[in-house]
Amino acid sequence: GLAMLLVVMGVSGCGKSTVGSRLAAQLGWKFYDADDFHSPENKKKMAECIPLNDEDRIPWLCALHDILRREHLSRQHTILACSALKKIYRHVLVGGASALESNQSEKPGENAALQILFVHLHGPIDIIAGRLEKRKGHFMPPELLKSQFDTLESPSAPENFITVSLEKSLPEILLEIERAIFQG
């Protein structure tokens, strides 16, 4: 088969970038952080603490889908850290812009959905809030974290996912994900 694609997802402060980059380093895979791919407009909004809406996010998610597709076709195992809080966001990562059209009558193969394993780093809001407070130079208002939890639609069948507790140690988390990848 082609390359393995992994998306480490969850609310801000759950540790997705740390887990994703560490896992990629361990496995020798490529790592991307979705936050690096926001448009200048999105970055400006975020700097002004204006929450992004779906309209802001869809082109960004489509661009991320294109990156994953490119890596997949070049047989490059890849890990992407991306909040991917809503089902529709994950659909776009998997299927690109076509995921937004309800009639899925395109030619198979041409835009076949990517096989992505979503790794949901999940844990209680107070643990994450505590971690965010400790981050140097990182300010996240508690309301914003609460809104992330309100937005979160946890993955469920038939989505391809595993849920990993972020209360475990980093080595335990990495081991659990590796087991899922190689025994999945």
C-alpha positions as CSV (number, residue, x, y, z in Angstrom):
1,G,0.0,0.0,0.0
2,L,0.9,3.6,-0.1
3,A,2.0,5.8,2.8
4,M,0.4,5.9,6.3
5,L,-1.2,9.1,7.2
6,L,-1.8,10.1,10.8
7,V,-3.6,13.2,12.1
8,V,-3.0,13.9,15.8
9,M,-6.1,15.9,16.9
10,G,-7.7,17.6,19.9
11,V,-8.3,20.9,21.5
12,S,-5.6,23.6,22.0
13,G,-3.1,22.6,24.7
14,C,-3.8,18.8,24.4
15,G,-0.2,18.2,23.3
16,K,-0.8,17.4,19.6
17,S,2.3,19.2,18.3
18,T,4.6,17.6,20.9
19,V,3.2,14.1,20.4
20,G,3.1,14.4,16.6
21,S,6.6,15.8,16.2
22,R,8.1,13.3,18.7
23,L,6.4,10.4,17.1
24,A,7.5,11.5,13.6
25,A,11.1,11.8,14.9
26,Q,11.0,8.3,16.4
27,L,9.5,6.7,13.3
28,G,11.5,8.7,10.8
29,W,8.2,10.0,9.3
30,K,7.4,13.5,8.1
31,F,5.7,16.0,10.4
32,Y,3.5,19.0,9.7
33,D,1.8,21.4,12.1
34,A,-1.4,22.6,10.7
35,D,-1.1,25.9,12.4
36,D,1.9,26.7,10.1
37,F,-0.5,26.7,7.1
38,H,-3.0,29.3,8.0
39,S,-3.5,32.2,5.6
40,P,-2.3,35.6,6.5
41,E,-5.9,36.6,7.0
42,N,-6.5,33.8,9.4
43,K,-3.3,34.6,11.3
44,K,-4.4,38.2,11.6
45,K,-7.8,37.2,13.0
46,M,-6.2,34.9,15.5
47,A,-3.7,37.6,16.6
48,E,-6.7,39.8,17.3
49,C,-8.4,37.0,19.2
50,I,-11.2,36.7,16.7
51,P,-12.3,33.1,16.5
52,L,-12.1,31.5,13.1
53,N,-15.4,30.3,11.6
54,D,-15.9,27.4,9.2
55,E,-15.5,29.7,6.2
56,D,-12.0,30.6,7.4
57,R,-11.1,27.0,8.1
58,I,-12.3,25.2,5.0
59,P,-9.7,26.5,2.5
60,W,-7.0,25.8,5.2
61,L,-8.3,22.2,5.6
62,C,-8.4,21.7,1.8
63,A,-4.7,22.9,1.6
64,L,-3.8,20.4,4.4
65,H,-5.7,17.6,2.5
66,D,-3.6,18.5,-0.6
67,I,-0.4,18.2,1.4
68,L,-1.5,14.8,2.8
69,R,-2.5,13.6,-0.7
70,R,0.9,14.6,-2.1
71,E,2.8,12.8,0.6
72,H,0.6,9.8,0.3
73,L,1.2,9.6,-3.5
74,S,5.0,10.0,-3.0
75,R,4.8,7.1,-0.4
76,Q,5.9,9.4,2.4
77,H,4.5,8.3,5.9
78,T,3.2,11.5,7.4
79,I,1.9,12.9,10.7
80,L,-0.1,16.1,10.9
81,A,-1.0,17.9,14.1
82,C,-4.4,19.5,13.6
83,S,-7.2,20.3,16.0
84,A,-9.8,18.8,13.6
85,L,-12.5,19.4,16.2
86,K,-15.5,18.9,14.0
87,K,-16.6,15.9,11.9
88,I,-16.9,18.1,8.8
89,Y,-13.2,19.3,9.3
90,R,-12.1,15.6,9.4
91,H,-14.2,14.9,6.3
92,V,-12.4,17.7,4.5
93,L,-8.9,16.4,5.6
94,V,-9.9,12.9,4.3
95,G,-11.8,13.9,1.1
96,G,-10.8,17.5,0.2
97,A,-13.3,20.0,-1.1
98,S,-15.4,17.2,-2.5
99,A,-16.3,16.2,1.0
100,L,-18.4,19.3,1.2
101,E,-20.7,18.2,-1.7
102,S,-23.5,16.0,-0.5
103,N,-23.6,14.0,-3.8
104,Q,-20.6,11.9,-3.9
105,S,-20.9,10.8,-7.5
106,E,-17.3,11.6,-8.7
107,K,-15.2,9.0,-10.5
108,P,-13.7,6.6,-8.0
109,G,-9.9,6.7,-7.8
110,E,-9.6,10.3,-9.1
111,N,-10.6,11.8,-5.8
112,A,-10.6,8.7,-3.6
113,A,-10.7,9.5,0.1
114,L,-7.4,9.3,1.9
115,Q,-6.9,6.6,4.5
116,I,-6.1,8.7,7.6
117,L,-5.9,7.4,11.2
118,F,-7.1,10.1,13.6
119,V,-5.5,10.0,17.0
120,H,-7.7,11.9,19.4
121,L,-5.7,13.2,22.4
122,H,-8.4,13.5,24.9
123,G,-8.5,14.6,28.6
124,P,-10.4,16.7,31.1
125,I,-10.6,20.5,30.6
126,D,-9.0,21.3,33.9
127,I,-5.8,19.3,33.1
128,I,-5.5,21.1,29.8
129,A,-6.2,24.5,31.4
130,G,-3.5,23.8,33.9
131,R,-1.0,22.9,31.2
132,L,-1.8,26.0,29.2
133,E,-1.2,28.2,32.2
134,K,2.3,26.8,32.5
135,R,3.2,27.5,28.9
136,K,5.7,30.3,28.5
137,G,4.5,33.1,26.3
138,H,1.3,31.2,25.5
139,F,-1.9,32.9,26.5
140,M,-5.2,31.2,26.1
141,P,-8.2,32.7,27.8
142,P,-10.3,30.1,29.7
143,E,-13.4,31.0,27.6
144,L,-11.5,30.1,24.5
145,L,-10.6,26.7,25.8
146,K,-14.2,26.2,26.9
147,S,-15.3,27.1,23.4
148,Q,-12.9,24.5,22.0
149,F,-14.6,21.8,24.1
150,D,-18.0,23.1,23.0
151,T,-17.0,22.8,19.4
152,L,-15.4,19.4,19.8
153,E,-17.2,16.5,18.1
154,S,-15.3,13.5,19.2
155,P,-14.6,11.0,16.5
156,S,-17.0,8.0,16.3
157,A,-17.7,5.1,14.0
158,P,-17.4,4.8,11.0
159,E,-14.5,7.2,11.3
160,N,-11.0,5.7,11.5
161,F,-9.7,6.8,14.9
162,I,-8.2,5.9,18.3
163,T,-8.6,7.9,21.5
164,V,-5.6,8.3,23.7
165,S,-5.6,9.8,27.2
166,L,-3.4,12.9,27.4
167,E,-3.0,12.2,31.1
168,K,-0.5,9.4,30.3
169,S,3.2,10.2,30.1
170,L,4.6,11.1,26.7
171,P,6.4,7.7,26.3
172,E,3.2,5.9,27.1
173,I,1.2,7.9,24.6
174,L,3.8,7.3,21.9
175,L,3.8,3.6,22.6
176,E,0.0,3.4,22.5
177,I,-0.1,5.1,19.1
178,E,2.7,3.0,17.7
179,R,0.9,-0.2,18.7
180,A,-2.3,1.1,17.0
181,I,-0.3,1.9,13.8
182,F,1.6,-1.4,13.6
183,Q,-1.1,-3.8,14.9
184,G,-4.0,-1.8,13.4
